């Protein structure tokens, strides 16, 4: 299976794309100014107990209190085996296919609401407790926490509240499971248990790597315990690994073809981490040195924009309409212009089967969680309904997040739930449009500022003038001249070119004007699929150095110089190269007697020509209750007031389906919205 991981790292944010068979299946974001807190361990203080909700709010030092369900509170002396599935006998797992589908029966042995003692008997206001963040804050909800901690390593997971050792069910070989169980049982400790992860089942993994993981996690747990005793609540005791390191820990194995990093600093960090946990994989890590940005080279930028649209096109000519609401996500399947070749039932079945595959990939790519309702095209035959349902079941087996699927109803609807793990993509990258009363979508100012920095980075290597002129919306201008000012200055020094920023009230929030635009000359030619994964002699030597050499600042500076020299040699050699991006809307305007060209950033295209998947961690954490939607977390700390100016945006830019009451359309009717998948436009 061809898999690649691409890492785009800048001082502002880190973006990671997981690619399988030349298709983006998952996207990860982490901004340096707003890093996630999932996995962090805190010493918290109970600030409010809600007997009627069987829950409590816990102050962990953030703006809003965290939510703790009674079932997620750990009592010393209470058996915790019921929180983990038995690792020896898989046949006992609930197999209720009609109600649960895959994993649908839930976690075997999980305590029911009747088994959980009243929350007032478990905690009291002012009590200090040890908690871990299971889900980050979303909207007015605070983070969700649990007392059942889980500390993952590359090959082993340590759970302080677990009373036995186990092996991941995904390791199917009986001999391998038996060997790993015998190995991990050498490390029985009174205050916790270890679960061997799927990655340890590979023949290439030596026992010493598993032992190193165990020793590291034991040391980490002792460190957390010491901090807990020495500090008062609220206090952060353990910060989870950053995004890049987590990706290495959870995804880098023999199935990955290559792991590409476009930052010398991140490349150095990756090699150091790999030498510690699995040195055999260091040859899979490559440093990207081309002038064309990594995400442009692989068309990732365009796929990100597509993932923000409502309409997703199917290869047959049908399409999906994906609507996100506070309560649920609805997905409507339509035949569009697909008329089939034989019977109506076969046409409907083919469209629904194709839609099922695309739906699961879209859920992963967009990180959609919660309740999901799928409106398939009505099928008359029960055999057709069962075929689509079974296909859905097979597709979610590759999904890391816990998923429950119910059978297709008589109305052609499928009800399913998917565990929320991260903020949905559209919420992370933007905010609701105030001008359209929440019906549309805009990228946020910080997102556009980062996009402007990437556009400058794209243009500067090909700029033939002394200065690059950049015009943006006032909100974006403020960000570029304050919190991102150092990034602009660093770019000027690196390329030896000046950057002149200008604020224009007439510019839409998502509009960026750059002059001159020499990089546009690259459009029109084909590019190699794997260009310039270059290893200069200095970088090659660096990759083979010992850890103490990697930490030496002189070696690091030598690498930076080598990269700069390589880029200087390559500069100007890509005049015929092309990056596959959506055509930009061009408009001319004149200022002070001089003519300039302004590029309007298009709204996300609403077609989707490729498919998506998602990969998952291989161990199941204890089920954690979710805060009710109608209960907001109390505000512990008042944030600084912020104002956001949002310019007007035309509804047409989102390619909404105004009068699609049926699943079918006249294939002969000349509809402008279907003549081209990329019809989204930005209103002036």
N, C-alpha and C positions, 0 to 999 in steps of 0.2 A: 504494500500500500504506500503510494507516494505521498509523503507528508513533509511540509516545510513550516518553519516558524520564522516570521519576519519581524524584527524589532526596529521601530523608528523612535529614537531617543533624542530629545532636545532639552535644554535647561528648563523649559516650561512644562513639558509633559512627556510621557512615554506611551506609545501606541504599539500594540502587538496584534498581528494577524496570524491566525492559524489556517493554513491552506492544505487542502486535500484534493488530489487529482486536479490541480490547477483551479480550484474553486475556493473562495473564502468561506470558511465554515464557522469562524468565531472571531470576535473582535474584543480586545481588552484595552481599557484606558486607565491612566493614572496621572493626575496632575500634581505637580510638586507642591502647589499651593493648597491642595485639597485632597490629601491622600486618604484612602479608605481606612476604615477602622475594623472591618470584619477580621476576626481572628485575634484581635488584641485582647489582652488579659488585664483586668482592672480590679482594684480594691474599691468596691462601691459602698454607698450608704443608702439604706432604705429610707425614702422620704415620704412614701404614701402607700398604705395598704388598702386594697379594694376587695373586701370580702365577697361582694356581689359579682365580681368578675374573676374571682380566684386568681388574682394577680397582684403585683406590687410594682411601684415605680422606684427605680434605683438611680441615684446620682452617681455618675461616673466621671464627672468633670466636664461634660459637654453642655451645649446650650439647652437641650431638652433631656429630660430624664429618660432612662432606658426602661423597657418593659420586661418584666420577669413573670412568667406563668408559674403557678404553684407546682405543676408537674416537672418543671425544670429546676426546682430547688433541690439541692443535694443534702440529705441528712446523714451524718455519720452513723454507721450501724445499719442503715437501710440497704437492703440488697439492691445492687445496681445491675445485676446480670440481665434483668428484664429490659434494660435499655439497649442492650446489644443483641443482635441476632446470633443464634448459636452458630459457631463456625465449623462444627463437625457434621451436622446432619441437615442438609439443605432440603430434604424431603418434607420436613416439618413446616416449611414456609407456606404461608397462606397462598393458595392457588385459585382463589375466587376470580375466575376470568370474567364472569358476567358483570361484576360490580367494580373490580379494581383494575383489570388488565394487568400489565406488567407492574409489579410492586403494588398493585392496587389493594391487596389485602392489608397493607400497612406493615409496620414493624412487629414481628411476632413477640408476644409477651409484653407489649407496651401497656402501661397502666391506663385504665379507663378513668373517666372523670370521677366515678364513684370510689376508685381506689386511692385517689389523691386526698390527703388530709386537708382540712380548711387552711387557707393561706394565713389566717390569723394565728394558727397554731405553729406555723413554720417560721414566720418572720415577724418582726415588730419594727415600728418606726425608729430610726436611729441606729439600727443594727448594721454592722459592717460585714460584708460578705465578699467572697471571691467569685468573680463572674468573667465570662468570655463573650464577646460580641458574636452573635450568630447571624445577624442581618443588620446592615447599616440603616441609618435613618432615611426615610423617604417622606417628603412633604412635611406635614405637621406631625408625623409620627417620629418618635425617638427610635433609637436603636433597640433591637431585640437581643436579650442576653440570656445566658444559661449558666448554671452552676456545674454542668457536666462538661468539663474542659476537654479539649482535644488538641494535642500538639503533634502535628504531622512532620515527619522527616521524609527523606526520599524513598526509603524502603519500609519504614515502620511508623506507626502512629502510636503515641503514648496517651492513654486516657486515665487520669488520676482516680476517677470514680469507678473504674472497671475492676472486677475482681478475678479476671482470668485472662490468659493469653489466647490469641486466636490467629487464624490465617484467612485472608480475603477469599470469599467464595468464588471470585473470578479466576482464581488459580485452579484449573480443572484437573490437572494431573495429580493422581492420588499419591504417587511417590514423592513428587515435589512438595505437596502439602505436608506429608508426613515428615520429610526432612526439615522443612522450615518450622514446623510445630516443635520438633525436637530441639532445634536450634534456639528458638525464642523462649522455650521453657527453662533454659539455663538462666534466664534473667527474671525469675519471679521475684516481685517485691511486694511488701505488705500494703503499700498505699497506691496501687494502680496496676494496670495491665497493658500489654502491647498487642497491637494488631499488625500482622505482616501485610504490606500492601502488594498489589498485583505486580508492580515493577520488580519485586524481589523474585518473582517466579521465572524470570528469564534465565536461561542457561549461562548467559554471559556474566551474570551477577555473582560475585564471589561472596562466600560467607563473611569474610572480613568486612565487606561494605555494610552488611546488615548489622554486624557487631558495632561498627563505628557509629552507625545511626542510633543504636540503642544507648551507647555511652553519651552521645551528644544530647539526646532527649532527657536522659537522667540528670545530666548536669544542668540543663535548662530548667527542669522542674525544681531542682534544689535552689537555683538562683531566684526563681519566682517566689518560692516559699520564704527565702530570706528577706526579700523586698516587702513581702506581705507583713511580716512581723515588725519591720523597721519603719514603716510609713503609715500615716493616717489617711483615711478615705476623704475625698476621692483621689485615687492615684493610679496612673498607668504603670503596670508592672512589667508588661512584655509587649513589644511592638512586633507585629507579624512581619515577615519578609516583604521586601518591595516587590512590585509587579514582575520585573525581569527575573529576579531570583526565584519567585514562586513558579514562573513558567518553566524554568530549568528543572526545578524540583519535581513538578507534577507532570511534565510532558516530554522532557528530553530523554529518549530511550532509543533502542535499536530500530524502532519503526520510523523515526525521524530521519529524513534524508540529509537535511542541512538546517542549521540554525544561524540565520543571517542577522548581523548587528551593524547599524550604520554609524555607531559612535565608538571612538577609541576608548573612552572611559568605560562605557558599558561592556565593551569587548574584553577589557582587562578584568572587570568584575566577574564576568561570566566564566572566564578561564580559571580564575582563582577559586570560584565555587565548585567547578567541575573537578578540579584537582583534589578537592577535599572529599567529594562524595562518589565520584565515578570517573577516574582519570581516563578510562578507555574510550570515553565519548568526546574527548577534546578535539579530535580531528573533524568532528561534525560542525564545529563552530567556525564561521567565516566572517571576515570583516569586509563590509561593503564600502567601496571607495569612489564610486562613480559620481559625476556632477549631477546627473539626473536623480532626483530624490527617489529613495527606495520604494515608497508607496506609489509614486507615479510610474515607476518601471513596471510594477506588477498590477497596475490599474486598480489599486486598493482604494484610492481617493474616490473614484467614480462609484465603486461598490458601496462605500459608506453613504454617499448621497442617495443612492437607490434605496438603501435600507431605511431611510427616513421618510420615504414616500408611502402613500396609502395603497396605491395600485401596484400589483406585482404581476408581470406578464408571464404566461406559460408558453412553452415552446410550440404547443399545438395551436395557439391563437386565443386560448381562453385566458382568464385572469382572475386574480384574487383581490378583494378589497378588505384591507385590515384596518379596523377602527379601535383605537384605544380609549377607554373610559375609566373613571374611577372604580367602577364596580367590576368590570370584566373587559376582556378583549374579544371582539366579534370578528369572524372571518367569513366572508361571503364568496362562494365559488360560482363563477359564471363561464359559460361556453364561449362568450365573445363572438368571434367570427369563425370558430371551429364548427364545421357542419358534419364531420365524419364521412365515412364512405359506405357504411352498411346500414344497420338498423339504428333507431333512436336510442335503444337501450345500450348498445355497444358504444355509441358516441358519448352518452352520459357516463358510462362506466370508465371509459378511457380518460375523460376529463377529470373525474373524481380521483382516479388513481394517480394521475399526474399532479393534481392539486394536493393530495395527501403528502406526497414526497416534498413538495415545495413548502407546504405549511410547516412541517417539522423543522426544516432547515431555517425558515424565517423566524420561528420561535427561538431558535438557538442564536441566530445572528443578532436579533434585536433584543435578546435576553428578556423575553416576555414571560411573566409569571402570574400566578393567581388563577382565576377562573377564565377559561377560554371556551367560547361557543363557536362551532364550525357549522355553517349552513351549506351542506353539500347539495348538489342538484338531486332532486327527488329520483329515487330508483324504485322501480316496481318489484323487481325480483328480490327475494330474501337472500338468494345466493350472491347477488351483486353487493348487497349491503354488508354481508359477512366478509366478502373478499376485501372490500375497502377497509373494514374494521381490523381484520387480521394484518393487513399491510401497515396500517397505522401502528399496531402493536410492535411489529418487527422494526419499524423505523425508530421508535423511542428507546429501543434497547441500546442504541448508541449514544443516547443523551445522558449526560452526567446527572442532571437534576431529576429529583424524584417526580415521576409523572403518573397520573391516574387517568384512565380513559374509560368512559362508559360506552356501551354499544349504541349504534345509530338508532335513533328513535323513529317512530312512524312519520314524523315531520321531516325526516332527513337531517336532524341535528345531532351533533356529537358534543357531549359535555366532557370537558377534561380539565384537570388542574395541573399546574407545573410549579414546582417550588421556586420561590424568588431567592436569588442569591446575590445579585447586584442590581443597581439601578438600571431601568430600561434605557436602551440606547438613546431614544428620542428625548428622554428627560435629562440625561447626562449632557447631551450636546446642545440642548436648547431650553426654551421655556415657552409657555403658552403666549400666543399673540393677543395683546390687549385690544388692538384695533378691530379684530374680527371676533371678539367675544369668545375666544377659546376654540373656534372652529378650525383655525389654521395652526401654523407652526413656524417659528423663527429660530435660527441659530442664535446663541447668546453672544454678547459682545466679546467675551473672553475667547470663545471659539473662533469668531471672525478675526480677532487680533492674532491668534495663533495661525490662522489660515493666511493672513497677510504676511506674517513672518516667513511662512513656507513659500509664498509667492515671491517674496524678495529673494529668498535663498535660491529659488528657481531661476530668477532673472539675472542676478548679479554675475554669475560666471560668464554670461554672454553679453553683458552691458559694455558698450563701446564708448560711452560718455563718462564724464567724471562723476556725475550724480545720477541716482535713480529717484524719480519723483513719485511719491505715493500719496494718493488722496483717499481718505476714508471718512466714514460717519463720525461725528463728534464723540460719540461714546467709545468707539474703537480707537480714535485718536488719543483720548484720555488714557486708555490702557497702555497704548504703545509708548506714550511719553512719561508714564509713571512707573508702574510695576514691571513693564517689559522694556524699559528704556535701556537697561544694560544689555539686553539681547540685541537691540538695534545697534548699539555702539560696538559690541563685539563683532557683529556682522560687517560693519564698516571697516574695522581694523583687519579682519580676516581677508576680505576681498579688495582692500585698498580702494574702495569706492565710497562716495558720500551718499547718504540717504536723506532726502528732504521730505518730511511728513507735512501734510496739509489737512486741515479739518474743513469739511464742506457740509453745511446744514442740508443741502439738497440731496445728499447721498443717502440712499437707503441703508439700513443697518448692515445688510449683507453685501453691500456694494464696495468693491475695491478698485481704485483706479491706479494703474502703474504705467509710467512712461520712462524710457522706451521699453517695448516688449520684443526683445530679440529672441527670447526663448521660443516664441511662436513659430519661428522659422524651422524648428525641429519637426513640425507636424508633417506627416505624409509618408514617412518611410517606415519599414519594418525594423524591429529590434530583436536582438538575441534574447532567448528566454532566461539565460543565466550569465549576464555580462558582468565583468569586472568584480568578480568575487576574488579580488587580487590579494595576493600575499607578497608584499614587498619583502626584500631580505631582512629588513629590520623587524617587521611584524612576524615573519617566520621564526626568527631567532627568539623573539619575545615569547611566542606561543610555546616554545620548548624550554624556556628558562624555568628554574626552580622558583618556589614561592617567594623566597627572599629577594630574588632578582626582579620579580614582577612588582614588588613593593618599592623598588629603588626608583627615586624620582628621576634620576638621569636617564634610565632606560625608558621611562614613560615619556619624557620630553623628546627622546630620540625617535620614538614611535610617532609622536605628533608631527615632528619635522618630516618624517618619511611620508606620512599621509599627505601633508601639504605639498611636498614635492611631486608626489604622484598625481594629485589633482591638478597641479600646474601643468604637468606634461599632458594630461588628458584634456585640459581645457581647450576648446575649439575643435576637438576631434570628433564631435558628435553632431556636426551640422546636418547630417542626414538622418539622425535618430528621431524617433517619435515616441511620445507618451500618449497612450490612448485615453483621452479625456473628452468630455462632452464639449462641443463647440461653444465658445464664449460669445455672448451678445456684445457687439461692439458699437459704441456710439462716439461721435467726435464732438469735441467742445473746444472753445477758444478762450484763452485767458491771457490778458496783457499782450494781445497781439500775437501770441504764439499758439500753434495748434498742437493739441495733445490727444492721445488716444486713451480712453477709459474702458476698462473691462468690467462689465457687470457680472457678478457672480450669480450663476443660475440657481434657481430653487432646485432641491433634490429631484432628479428624474424619477418618474413613478413606475418605470418599467423595471422588470427584473428578468434578466436573461440567464442568469446562472443560479445555481442552487447552493444551499448552505447546510452545515452540520454543526455539531458541538461535541466536544470531548468532555470526559468527567473524571473527577477524583474517584478512586476505586473503593473507598471505604464509606460506610453509611454512618453519619453522625447521629447521635440520639435525636429523635424527633423533637422539635422545639415549637411550642405554640406561637401563634402569631397574634399580635395585638389587634383587637377588633377595629374595623374600619371607622367606626363612629366614636372612638375614644382617642382623643389627642393627648400626646404626652405633655405634662406640665412643663412650662418654660422655667428652667433653673437659672439661666443667665441670659440677659437681654443683649442681642447682637447689635452692632453698630448700624444705624439707619442707612439704607441704600436705596437709591432711586435709579430706575432704568428707563431710558427714553427709547421708545419703540416707534419706528416709522410705519407709515401705512403700507400694507401689502395687499395685493389683489387676491381674491379667493381663487381666481383661475390658476394661480401659480401652483396649486396643490392638486390639480387634476382630479377634482372630486367628481363622483358619479351623480349628476344632478337628477336624472330620471331613470335610474336603473331599478325598475320594479320587478323585472323578471330575470331569470337566469340566462335567457337567450337574447340574441340580437340578430337583426336582419343582416346576413352576410353580404348582401348586395347594396345595402345602404351606405352611402359615402359619408362616414362620420369622421370629422376632423380629428377627434380625440384618439381614434384608433389607427390613423394613417401612419403614425410614427410613435414609437414608445416614448420618445423624449419630447413631449409637447409642453412640459412645465415651463413657465416663463415668469419673469419678474416684472411687475407693473412699474411703470415709470414713476 
